[in-house]
Amino acid sequence: MGARLGAGQILLRPLPKGLSAPRPQAMTAQPPTLRPTLRLVLGDQLNPLHSWFAQVRPDVVYVLMEVRSETDYVRHHAQKVLGIFAAMRDLAAQLKAAGHRVRHVAIDHPSNRQSLTANLDALIAHYGAGAVQYQAPDEWRLDQQLREWAAACPVPVTMVDSEHFLTERDEAARWFASKKTWLMESFYRQQRKKHRVLMTADGKPEGGQWNFDADNRKPWPGTPAAPADTRPCHDHSALWQSIEAAGVQTLGQPQASAFRWPLNRQEALQQLDHFIDHALPHFGDFQDALTSQHWHLFHSLLSFALNTKMLHPREVVQRAEAAWREGHAPLHAAEGFIRQILGWREYVRGVYWAHMPGYTEANALAHTRPLPEWFWTGNTRMACLASAIGQSLEHAYAHHIQRLMVIGNFALLAGLDATALHRWYLGIYIDAFEWVEAPNTLGMSQWADGGQLATKPYVSSAAYLQRMGDHCKGCAYNPKARTGDDACPFNALYWDFFDRHRAHFQHNPRLGVVYHQLSRMSGEALTALQEQSARTLARLSDL
């Protein structure tokens, strides 16, 4: 599809059915005495297609801010701060070019009070504003902060929809209200029907089944070759200097002079094209694969663009479905990818809003052990963890199996502090915003919510890691050994975890095999595993 750029337009291509483009139109000049409206655009609301931008209004000022209150609530990856700030600046420039009034508050500007609400107070006074509008925040802390501020604000404050998600905040809670458990699969099927995705004309799922996950669990043998990284390369060195000068504390490598995450919708669309053309056909087979040879394999790298709203989930889902219907990708690949967006992404958002506040403090297993120092360096002899954490520090990204079955798996087996781990995940990943990260970490990964989201803890011994990846071949630890100096730490930790948490899990029907195996162990064998686990936990920082 060719580009269609007109005067004042932000769109870069025709949109798929169901998405409409704002076309900025100049309005008749307003009386000079009219008090303007301030419209706040948050750092994860970088959607140039929002209906706000359909008209150029001289009585509206769009406000974008780079503030320490948003960089400092957890310690973020350098690329996350860089990526959001750079994309905010790009959107501000686009809006200005289209004729909109824009106030962009830079991180190092003398007028910056380093707080959203303090800056809003100052800007209301500066512009003599008569009203403030903001798009619904996706994080509870911001939603609460702005609601409390609005209640005391001297001018009317209105919240509008972000026009991004395919479900309402409370839609999942309403769907599950009459059900005993919050099974994602039932919610996903309902969304497939509602949006008519991968459905036949008579209302049946394409291919005769709803879920092809069983076909999506192959290890990667090295072929086909993973696609190259074709994302644009940006030099954000000047911006990084400003961020450092402002005192922002980060983690990870900034890669400021060769920054690869998208600036805007145009670049996000190019990445979507690349994924559909080169990676989606193989995504299904190898979405759970682990390898030391390639850091993203066939994963889309679209989560940053999606979670900052450069892309709409509907258009991503439609592109994946179209690829299958056109014979470009197999059904199990398209369905597996669509399930992550239409199913899982919308589902965890519903879980988040149904259980906040309080969800982020959940710790059902009472795990409190501090995170080892190698969470911030990647310096561990466990090859799979060194790879996953090292990659996270280098790229601000790891795919879902690295996050769940490598880093999260070890953290749960070792009893690491669930809250500290949540804050680490929230900070280190460029796509991590609390609405999506907290349920994935505290629910899916750490079972800290007591099973509200996951029906069993997602843990494994070294056997799974060896089956799905190639890290064990070059590791200092033996994946076959349960005890001894060179035994893989995952093995003894795995059995000790289920032994010490019998009260929580021994009656779980999905764990019957585990407890059957434990019951068959001799007392001496179990004691040896417990002692091995204790030695491992005593020297976590030296593993």
TILUMLO-985548 format. One line per 10 residues: their letters; for each residue x, y, z of C-alpha. Coordinates in nm, 4 decimals, m for minus. Layout:
a) X Y Z ~ ...
// end
This chain:
mgarlgagqi) 0.0000 0.0000 0.0000 ~ 0.1437 0.3346 m0.0961 ~ 0.1902 0.6305 0.1354 ~ m0.0701 0.9057 0.1240 ~ 0.0584 1.2270 0.2787 ~ m0.1419 1.5439 0.2501 ~ m0.1099 1.8838 0.4075 ~ m0.1338 1.8517 0.7822 ~ m0.1856 1.4741 0.7753 ~ m0.0119 1.2366 1.0135
llrplpkgls) m0.1223 0.9127 0.8497 ~ 0.1306 0.7271 0.6453 ~ m0.0877 0.4634 0.4825 ~ m0.4548 0.3697 0.4471 ~ m0.5830 0.2081 0.7645 ~ m0.7432 m0.1359 0.7865 ~ m1.1173 m0.1599 0.8229 ~ m1.2282 m0.0457 1.1650 ~ m0.9666 0.2280 1.2093 ~ m1.0405 0.5825 1.1031
aprpqamtaq) m0.7855 0.8553 1.0567 ~ m0.8122 1.2051 1.2005 ~ m0.7761 1.4650 0.9292 ~ m0.6779 1.7955 1.0881 ~ m0.8963 2.0785 0.9597 ~ m0.8518 2.4429 1.0423 ~ m1.1391 2.5995 1.2348 ~ m1.2693 2.9522 1.2275 ~ m1.0550 3.1704 1.4481 ~ m1.1872 3.1914 1.8040
pptlrptlrl) m1.2339 3.5155 1.9951 ~ m0.9037 3.6203 2.1519 ~ m1.0634 3.6237 2.4983 ~ m1.1479 3.2511 2.4844 ~ m0.9693 3.0605 2.7585 ~ m0.7812 2.7628 2.6047 ~ m0.8148 2.3978 2.6978 ~ m0.5059 2.2019 2.7918 ~ m0.4938 1.8426 2.6659 ~ m0.2406 1.6206 2.8417
vlgdqlnplh) m0.0687 1.3494 2.6351 ~ 0.1169 1.0931 2.8473 ~ 0.4321 0.9131 2.7390 ~ 0.2461 0.5923 2.6540 ~ m0.0277 0.7721 2.4580 ~ 0.1639 0.8476 2.1392 ~ m0.1211 0.7762 1.8987 ~ m0.1369 1.0323 1.6151 ~ m0.4742 0.8847 1.5073 ~ m0.6585 0.9865 1.8246
swfaqvrpdv) m0.9742 1.1843 1.7494 ~ m0.8320 1.4760 1.9479 ~ m0.6161 1.5568 1.6487 ~ m0.8960 1.5553 1.3884 ~ m0.9239 1.9344 1.3974 ~ m0.6695 2.2090 1.4404 ~ m0.8135 2.4208 1.7199 ~ m0.6486 2.7447 1.8302 ~ m0.8239 2.7102 2.1653 ~ m0.6476 2.3825 2.2469
vyvlmevrse) m0.2900 2.3355 2.3692 ~ m0.1468 1.9820 2.3693 ~ 0.0878 1.9233 2.6616 ~ 0.3645 1.6610 2.6658 ~ 0.6023 1.6401 2.9612 ~ 0.9310 1.4701 3.0477 ~ 0.9286 1.4574 3.4271 ~ 1.1287 1.2963 3.7051 ~ 0.8113 1.1733 3.8738 ~ 0.7736 0.9354 3.5773
tdyvrhhaqk) 1.1394 0.8386 3.5422 ~ 1.1925 0.7754 3.9130 ~ 0.9009 0.5662 4.0478 ~ 1.1152 0.2641 3.9585 ~ 1.4626 0.2529 3.8101 ~ 1.4039 0.2204 3.4353 ~ 1.6200 0.0898 3.1558 ~ 1.8077 0.3704 2.9814 ~ 1.6525 0.2734 2.6479 ~ 1.3028 0.2944 2.7969
vlgifaamrd) 1.3549 0.6531 2.9076 ~ 1.5267 0.7416 2.5800 ~ 1.2646 0.5699 2.3665 ~ 0.9662 0.7333 2.5334 ~ 1.1217 1.0802 2.5452 ~ 1.2369 1.0631 2.1820 ~ 0.8955 0.9426 2.0654 ~ 0.7191 1.2147 2.2651 ~ 0.9390 1.4758 2.0983 ~ 0.8664 1.3297 1.7570
laaqlkaagh) 0.4906 1.3365 1.8158 ~ 0.5137 1.6952 1.9415 ~ 0.6942 1.7892 1.6188 ~ 0.4305 1.6101 1.4087 ~ 0.1487 1.7911 1.5836 ~ 0.3181 2.1278 1.5441 ~ 0.3759 2.0611 1.1741 ~ 0.0038 1.9828 1.1379 ~ m0.0852 2.3224 1.2862 ~ m0.1680 2.2262 1.6452
rvrhvaidhp) m0.0589 2.4288 1.9469 ~ 0.1859 2.2211 2.1499 ~ 0.3677 2.2733 2.4784 ~ 0.6481 2.0237 2.5213 ~ 0.8192 2.0391 2.8626 ~ 1.1706 1.8999 2.8248 ~ 1.3408 1.7126 3.1088 ~ 1.5995 1.9908 3.1508 ~ 1.3799 2.2973 3.0923 ~ 1.4071 2.5546 3.3757
snrqsltanl) 1.0278 2.5746 3.4073 ~ 0.9929 2.1985 3.4600 ~ 0.8676 2.1224 3.8112 ~ 0.9330 1.7482 3.7452 ~ 0.5743 1.6518 3.8320 ~ 0.2752 1.6077 3.6017 ~ 0.0327 1.7826 3.8330 ~ 0.2688 2.0620 3.9401 ~ 0.3419 2.1380 3.5764 ~ m0.0294 2.1332 3.4950
daliahygag) m0.0967 2.3828 3.7733 ~ 0.1720 2.6119 3.6332 ~ 0.0463 2.5761 3.2756 ~ m0.3137 2.6509 3.3742 ~ m0.1910 2.9777 3.5209 ~ 0.0447 3.0493 3.2288 ~ m0.2198 3.0040 2.9578 ~ m0.5160 3.1197 3.1639 ~ m0.6684 2.7829 3.0762 ~ m1.0402 2.7295 3.1253
avqyqapdew) m1.0345 2.3478 3.1202 ~ m0.8064 2.0440 3.1188 ~ m0.8579 1.7128 2.9410 ~ m0.6560 1.3937 2.9619 ~ m0.6767 1.0460 2.8119 ~ m0.7496 0.7603 3.0516 ~ m0.4175 0.6449 3.2009 ~ m0.3397 0.2746 3.1884 ~ m0.1596 0.2619 3.5243 ~ m0.3569 0.2808 3.8474
rldqqlrewa) m0.1104 0.5170 4.0182 ~ m0.1509 0.7769 3.7412 ~ m0.5252 0.7274 3.7227 ~ m0.5505 0.7913 4.0976 ~ m0.3058 1.0823 4.0905 ~ m0.4934 1.2647 3.8156 ~ m0.8371 1.1935 3.9666 ~ m0.7283 1.3373 4.3012 ~ m0.5711 1.6377 4.1325 ~ m0.8803 1.6945 3.9179
aacpvpvtmv) m1.1058 1.6973 4.2252 ~ m0.9156 1.9957 4.3643 ~ m0.8440 2.1714 4.0340 ~ m0.9956 2.5230 3.9985 ~ m1.0984 2.4536 3.6358 ~ m1.3074 2.1646 3.4940 ~ m1.1077 1.8488 3.4235 ~ m1.2355 1.5729 3.1915 ~ m1.0998 1.2240 3.1218 ~ m1.1556 1.0810 2.7721
dsehflterd) m1.0891 0.7372 2.6268 ~ m0.7454 0.6609 2.4836 ~ m0.9208 0.4889 2.1893 ~ m0.6676 0.2083 2.1942 ~ m0.7895 m0.1132 2.3533 ~ m1.0403 m0.3623 2.2147 ~ m1.2079 m0.4015 2.5547 ~ m1.3235 m0.1706 2.8327 ~ m1.1309 m0.1558 3.1599 ~ m1.3964 m0.3591 3.3396
eaarwfaskk) m1.5018 m0.5853 3.0543 ~ m1.3048 m0.8870 3.1762 ~ m1.4413 m0.8422 3.5298 ~ m1.7970 m0.8353 3.3949 ~ m1.7296 m1.1395 3.1752 ~ m1.5916 m1.3436 3.4662 ~ m1.8430 m1.2191 3.7270 ~ m2.0537 m1.5357 3.7073 ~ m1.7597 m1.7744 3.6600 ~ m1.5555 m1.9570 3.9228
twlmesfyrq) m1.2173 m1.8960 3.7639 ~ m1.0609 m1.6358 3.5369 ~ m0.9536 m1.8651 3.2524 ~ m0.7968 m1.6658 2.9723 ~ m0.9081 m1.9234 2.7154 ~ m1.2778 m1.8545 2.7695 ~ m1.2202 m1.4780 2.7514 ~ m1.0148 m1.5230 2.4332 ~ m1.2873 m1.7245 2.2642 ~ m1.5425 m1.4602 2.3522
qrkkhrvlmt) m1.3182 m1.1911 2.1993 ~ m1.2710 m1.3965 1.8836 ~ m1.6493 m1.4159 1.8445 ~ m1.7078 m1.0523 1.9331 ~ m1.4521 m0.9187 1.6845 ~ m1.5016 m1.1983 1.4298 ~ m1.1329 m1.2896 1.4157 ~ m1.0302 m1.6229 1.2609 ~ m1.3959 m1.7251 1.2427 ~ m1.5871 m1.9038 0.9665
adgkpeggqw) m1.9063 m1.7652 0.8172 ~ m2.1143 m1.9974 1.0361 ~ m1.9478 m1.8818 1.3583 ~ m1.6929 m2.1633 1.4040 ~ m1.3201 m2.1197 1.4701 ~ m1.1063 m2.1507 1.1591 ~ m0.9307 m2.4850 1.1448 ~ m1.1920 m2.6448 1.3701 ~ m1.0250 m2.5503 1.6990 ~ m0.9691 m2.2375 1.9039
nfdadnrkpw) m0.6121 m2.2859 2.0132 ~ m0.3098 m2.4291 1.8311 ~ m0.0646 m2.3886 2.1176 ~ 0.0372 m2.7556 2.0993 ~ 0.1882 m2.6815 1.7560 ~ 0.3904 m2.3867 1.8853 ~ 0.6475 m2.5552 2.1101 ~ 0.9389 m2.6530 1.8892 ~ 1.3051 m2.5880 1.9716 ~ 1.4893 m2.3931 1.7025
pgtpaapadt) 1.7411 m2.6131 1.5160 ~ 1.9199 m2.3179 1.3597 ~ 1.7091 m2.3122 1.0454 ~ 1.5303 m2.1298 0.9010 ~ 1.7494 m1.8312 0.9667 ~ 1.6037 m1.5681 1.1964 ~ 1.5300 m1.2403 1.0145 ~ 1.7714 m0.9514 1.0441 ~ 1.6980 m0.6501 1.2610 ~ 1.5814 m0.3885 1.0094
rpchdhsalw) 1.4606 m0.1254 1.2531 ~ 1.5846 0.2297 1.1837 ~ 1.8931 0.3464 1.3672 ~ 1.8771 0.6799 1.5506 ~ 2.1363 0.8944 1.7235 ~ 1.9883 1.0142 2.0528 ~ 2.3224 1.1127 2.2066 ~ 2.2177 1.4731 2.2743 ~ 1.8946 1.3623 2.4399 ~ 2.0839 1.1104 2.6508
qsieaagvqt) 2.3193 1.3822 2.7716 ~ 2.0165 1.5868 2.8800 ~ 1.8689 1.2888 3.0634 ~ 2.1936 1.2230 3.2479 ~ 2.2408 1.5924 3.3278 ~ 1.8913 1.5999 3.4781 ~ 1.9992 1.3324 3.7272 ~ 1.7803 1.0487 3.5987 ~ 1.9108 0.7152 3.7310 ~ 1.8754 0.4235 3.4883
lgqpqasafr) 1.9974 0.0682 3.4325 ~ 2.1144 m0.1144 3.1240 ~ 2.2923 0.0118 2.8158 ~ 2.1480 0.3270 2.6504 ~ 2.2810 0.2533 2.2996 ~ 2.2138 0.6241 2.2445 ~ 2.4188 0.6645 1.9266 ~ 2.2647 0.3577 1.7606 ~ 1.9136 0.3433 1.9021 ~ 1.6842 0.0889 1.7345
wplnrqealq) 1.3356 0.1361 1.8827 ~ 1.0736 0.3227 1.6728 ~ 1.0243 0.6961 1.6994 ~ 0.6759 0.7090 1.5548 ~ 0.3903 0.5307 1.3837 ~ 0.5626 0.5280 1.0455 ~ 0.8577 0.3328 1.1809 ~ 0.6284 0.1049 1.3816 ~ 0.4345 0.0217 1.0658 ~ 0.7590 m0.0632 0.8893
qldhfidhal) 0.8438 m0.3036 1.1712 ~ 0.4952 m0.4564 1.1460 ~ 0.5497 m0.5089 0.7722 ~ 0.8847 m0.6739 0.8387 ~ 0.7393 m0.9074 1.0990 ~ 0.4451 m1.0139 0.8821 ~ 0.6657 m1.0701 0.5776 ~ 0.9687 m1.2375 0.7345 ~ 0.8958 m1.3663 1.0856 ~ 0.5270 m1.4533 1.1254
phfgdfqdal) 0.5469 m1.7615 0.8990 ~ 0.7900 m1.9188 1.1502 ~ 0.6682 m1.7512 1.4691 ~ 0.4291 m2.0305 1.5589 ~ 0.6814 m2.3106 1.5423 ~ 0.9511 m2.1355 1.7437 ~ 0.7737 m1.8856 1.9703 ~ 0.8792 m2.0854 2.2797 ~ 1.2330 m2.1613 2.1622 ~ 1.5441 m2.0525 2.3516
tsqhwhlfhs) 1.8793 m1.9968 2.1851 ~ 2.2108 m1.8293 2.2543 ~ 2.2526 m1.7641 1.8826 ~ 1.9855 m1.4987 1.8308 ~ 1.8295 m1.2521 2.0733 ~ 1.4804 m1.2170 1.9256 ~ 1.4382 m1.5062 1.6789 ~ 1.0941 m1.4716 1.5152 ~ 0.9369 m1.2439 1.7748 ~ 0.7761 m0.9254 1.6455
llsfalntkm) 0.9488 m0.6545 1.8565 ~ 0.6171 m0.4657 1.8316 ~ 0.5336 m0.4518 2.2017 ~ 0.6941 m0.1110 2.2599 ~ 0.5023 0.0411 1.9688 ~ 0.1792 m0.1260 2.0816 ~ 0.2120 m0.0270 2.4460 ~ 0.2899 0.3355 2.3597 ~ m0.0075 0.3268 2.1184 ~ 0.1831 0.3989 1.7980
lhprevvqra) 0.0046 0.0890 1.6667 ~ m0.3537 m0.0198 1.7322 ~ m0.4080 m0.3842 1.8318 ~ m0.6878 m0.4168 1.5758 ~ m0.4614 m0.3415 1.2805 ~ m0.1927 m0.5804 1.4075 ~ m0.4483 m0.8599 1.4496 ~ m0.5952 m0.7884 1.1079 ~ m0.2554 m0.8014 0.9405 ~ m0.1792 m1.1395 1.0991
eaawreghap) m0.5169 m1.2827 0.9989 ~ m0.4795 m1.1496 0.6447 ~ m0.1366 m1.3158 0.6177 ~ m0.2980 m1.6521 0.6950 ~ m0.5934 m1.5989 0.4603 ~ m0.3530 m1.5048 0.1810 ~ m0.1503 m1.8229 0.2379 ~ 0.1562 m1.6393 0.3619 ~ 0.1596 m1.7853 0.7158 ~ 0.0253 m2.1114 0.8627
lhaaegfirq) m0.2821 m2.1010 1.0827 ~ m0.1014 m2.2061 1.3989 ~ 0.1403 m1.9142 1.3589 ~ m0.1310 m1.6549 1.2977 ~ m0.3517 m1.7891 1.5764 ~ m0.0665 m1.8046 1.8270 ~ 0.0309 m1.4459 1.7566 ~ m0.3282 m1.3188 1.7595 ~ m0.3916 m1.4973 2.0907 ~ m0.1130 m1.2943 2.2514
ilgwreyvrg) m0.2794 m0.9667 2.1501 ~ m0.6542 m1.0223 2.1283 ~ m0.6507 m1.2746 2.4117 ~ m0.3660 m1.2344 2.6562 ~ m0.2978 m0.8589 2.6259 ~ m0.6618 m0.7607 2.6741 ~ m0.7075 m1.0253 2.9448 ~ m0.4179 m0.9127 3.1669 ~ m0.5381 m0.5548 3.1419 ~ m0.8732 m0.6717 3.2737
vywahmpgyt) m0.7036 m0.8635 3.5561 ~ m0.5038 m0.5545 3.6491 ~ m0.7989 m0.3175 3.6750 ~ m1.0132 m0.5742 3.8545 ~ m0.7544 m0.6256 4.1312 ~ m0.6014 m0.2814 4.1794 ~ m0.5097 m0.1304 4.4161 ~ m0.3257 m0.3918 4.6157 ~ m0.2360 m0.6374 4.3392 ~ 0.1228 m0.5134 4.3165
eanalahtrp) 0.1814 m0.6007 4.6828 ~ 0.0591 m0.9593 4.6428 ~ 0.2992 m1.2238 4.7786 ~ 0.0966 m1.5399 4.8445 ~ 0.4056 m1.7596 4.8902 ~ 0.5750 m1.5104 5.1250 ~ 0.8931 m1.4989 4.9170 ~ 1.1328 m1.2345 5.0466 ~ 1.4850 m1.3354 4.9392 ~ 1.6723 m1.0374 4.7839
lpewfwtgnt) 1.7496 m1.0401 4.4130 ~ 2.1137 m1.1401 4.3488 ~ 2.3449 m0.8709 4.2159 ~ 2.3654 m1.0433 3.8762 ~ 2.0131 m0.9243 3.8003 ~ 2.1842 m0.5898 3.7307 ~ 2.4984 m0.7253 3.5635 ~ 2.4135 m1.0581 3.4006 ~ 2.7316 m1.2014 3.5530 ~ 2.6281 m1.5546 3.6433
rmaclasaig) 2.7685 m1.8900 3.5319 ~ 2.4156 m2.0173 3.4587 ~ 2.4233 m1.9777 3.0822 ~ 2.0494 m1.9415 3.0231 ~ 2.0158 m1.6703 3.2890 ~ 2.3330 m1.4906 3.1800 ~ 2.1917 m1.4825 2.8263 ~ 1.8394 m1.3694 2.9195 ~ 1.9474 m1.1031 3.1694 ~ 2.2437 m0.9906 2.9590
qslehayahh) 2.0116 m0.9484 2.6620 ~ 1.7642 m0.7548 2.8760 ~ 2.0379 m0.5147 2.9861 ~ 2.1662 m0.4735 2.6303 ~ 1.8371 m0.4469 2.4389 ~ 1.5726 m0.3661 2.7057 ~ 1.3907 m0.6706 2.5714 ~ 1.3506 m1.0438 2.6248 ~ 1.0798 m1.2614 2.4745 ~ 0.8066 m1.4220 2.6819
iqrlmvignf) 0.9785 m1.7582 2.7439 ~ 1.2966 m1.5872 2.8614 ~ 1.0898 m1.3744 3.0994 ~ 0.8661 m1.6586 3.2212 ~ 1.0618 m1.9841 3.2021 ~ 1.4174 m1.8630 3.2549 ~ 1.4273 m1.5501 3.4736 ~ 1.0838 m1.5909 3.6337 ~ 1.1274 m1.9655 3.6737 ~ 1.4506 m1.9247 3.8682
allagldata) 1.3095 m1.6394 4.0778 ~ 1.0086 m1.8457 4.1847 ~ 1.2111 m2.1600 4.2605 ~ 1.4604 m1.9570 4.4632 ~ 1.1899 m1.7684 4.6544 ~ 1.3050 m1.4243 4.5428 ~ 1.1130 m1.1225 4.6717 ~ 0.8026 m1.0964 4.4522 ~ 0.7655 m0.7189 4.4926 ~ 1.1321 m0.6542 4.4164
lhrwylgiyi) 1.1087 m0.8772 4.1097 ~ 0.7958 m0.6922 3.9928 ~ 0.9790 m0.3604 4.0162 ~ 1.2784 m0.5059 3.8290 ~ 1.0579 m0.6303 3.5438 ~ 0.8701 m0.2999 3.5362 ~ 1.1935 m0.1085 3.5010 ~ 1.4103 m0.3197 3.2742 ~ 1.1818 m0.3801 2.9750 ~ 1.1054 m0.1101 2.7224
dafewveapn) 0.7507 m0.2423 2.6783 ~ 0.6783 m0.2727 3.0526 ~ 0.3911 m0.0645 3.1846 ~ 0.2290 m0.1746 3.5065 ~ m0.1082 m0.2776 3.3589 ~ 0.0593 m0.5457 3.1476 ~ 0.3697 m0.6195 3.3526 ~ 0.2201 m0.6723 3.6995 ~ m0.0232 m0.9539 3.6079 ~ 0.2448 m1.1221 3.3978
tlgmsqwadg) 0.5034 m1.1053 3.6771 ~ 0.2993 m1.1440 3.9950 ~ 0.0290 m1.3662 3.8507 ~ 0.1631 m1.5725 3.5627 ~ 0.5293 m1.5877 3.6645 ~ 0.5452 m1.5764 4.0461 ~ 0.2032 m1.7102 4.1549 ~ 0.2125 m1.4208 4.4025 ~ m0.1599 m1.3576 4.3567 ~ m0.2385 m1.7032 4.4923
gqlatkpyvs) m0.3595 m1.8452 4.1640 ~ m0.6024 m1.5750 4.0561 ~ m0.4453 m1.5754 3.7103 ~ m0.2385 m1.8949 3.6704 ~ m0.3824 m2.2374 3.7482 ~ m0.0377 m2.3676 3.8470 ~ 0.3110 m2.2243 3.9061 ~ 0.5147 m2.2047 3.5853 ~ 0.8381 m2.3683 3.6954 ~ 1.0623 m2.6373 3.5559
saaylqrmgd) 1.3839 m2.8228 3.6192 ~ 1.6745 m2.8109 3.3743 ~ 1.5021 m3.0713 3.1548 ~ 1.2646 m2.8164 3.0012 ~ 1.5406 m2.5614 2.9429 ~ 1.7588 m2.8238 2.7761 ~ 1.4708 m2.9429 2.5585 ~ 1.3750 m2.5937 2.4380 ~ 1.7168 m2.4347 2.4040 ~ 2.0885 m2.4684 2.3486
hckgcaynpk) 2.2320 m2.2895 2.6524 ~ 2.3004 m2.6085 2.8478 ~ 2.5669 m2.7164 2.5970 ~ 2.8066 m2.4445 2.7022 ~ 2.7021 m2.4029 3.0639 ~ 2.9229 m2.4494 3.3691 ~ 2.6477 m2.6620 3.5238 ~ 2.5340 m3.0124 3.4328 ~ 2.1619 m3.0206 3.3437 ~ 2.1438 m3.3940 3.4252
artgddacpf) 2.2825 m3.3649 3.7788 ~ 2.0580 m3.2947 4.0761 ~ 2.3299 m3.2789 4.3428 ~ 2.6993 m3.1963 4.3505 ~ 2.9114 m2.8905 4.2795 ~ 2.8327 m2.8879 3.9069 ~ 2.4605 m2.9729 3.9352 ~ 2.2285 m2.7326 3.7555 ~ 2.0700 m2.5125 4.0262 ~ 1.7254 m2.5473 3.8667
nalywdffdr) 1.7075 m2.9184 3.9546 ~ 1.7325 m2.9236 4.3352 ~ 1.5481 m2.5914 4.3603 ~ 1.2603 m2.7410 4.1590 ~ 1.2005 m3.0346 4.3921 ~ 1.2608 m2.8308 4.7065 ~ 1.0084 m2.5716 4.5879 ~ 0.7281 m2.8263 4.5594 ~ 0.8291 m2.9954 4.8816 ~ 0.8231 m2.6798 5.0924
hrahfqhnpr) 0.5010 m2.5544 4.9299 ~ 0.3013 m2.8769 4.9641 ~ 0.0211 m2.6951 5.1458 ~ m0.0381 m2.4764 4.8421 ~ 0.0027 m2.7236 4.5575 ~ m0.0276 m3.0902 4.6541 ~ m0.4010 m3.0997 4.5762 ~ m0.3684 m2.9103 4.2478 ~ m0.4905 m3.1515 3.9761 ~ m0.2347 m3.0144 3.7295
lgvvyhqlsr) 0.0506 m3.1116 3.9633 ~ m0.0463 m3.4681 4.0428 ~ 0.2509 m3.6109 3.8560 ~ 0.4947 m3.3910 4.0485 ~ 0.3664 m3.4989 4.3882 ~ 0.3456 m3.8600 4.2785 ~ 0.7178 m3.8446 4.1965 ~ 0.7932 m3.6755 4.5273 ~ 0.6054 m3.9480 4.7150 ~ 0.8217 m4.2130 4.5481
msgealtalq) 1.1501 m4.0497 4.6526 ~ 1.3375 m4.2068 4.9407 ~ 1.3936 m3.9981 5.2488 ~ 1.7658 m3.9907 5.1745 ~ 1.7118 m3.8657 4.8185 ~ 1.4755 m3.5884 4.9286 ~ 1.7115 m3.4833 5.2077 ~ 1.9979 m3.4639 4.9578 ~ 1.7904 m3.2383 4.7331 ~ 1.6925 m3.0171 5.0255
eqsartlarl) 2.0549 m2.9814 5.1309 ~ 2.1630 m2.9071 4.7743 ~ 1.8915 m2.6412 4.7484 ~ 2.0002 m2.4848 5.0780 ~ 2.3622 m2.4639 4.9590 ~ 2.2480 m2.3065 4.6326 ~ 2.0355 m2.0454 4.8079 ~ 2.3184 m1.9623 5.0477 ~ 2.5435 m1.8637 4.7571 ~ 2.3017 m1.7092 4.5084
sdl) 2.5296 m1.4186 4.4276 ~ 2.8119 m1.6581 4.3355 ~ 2.6185 m1.8922 4.1049
// end
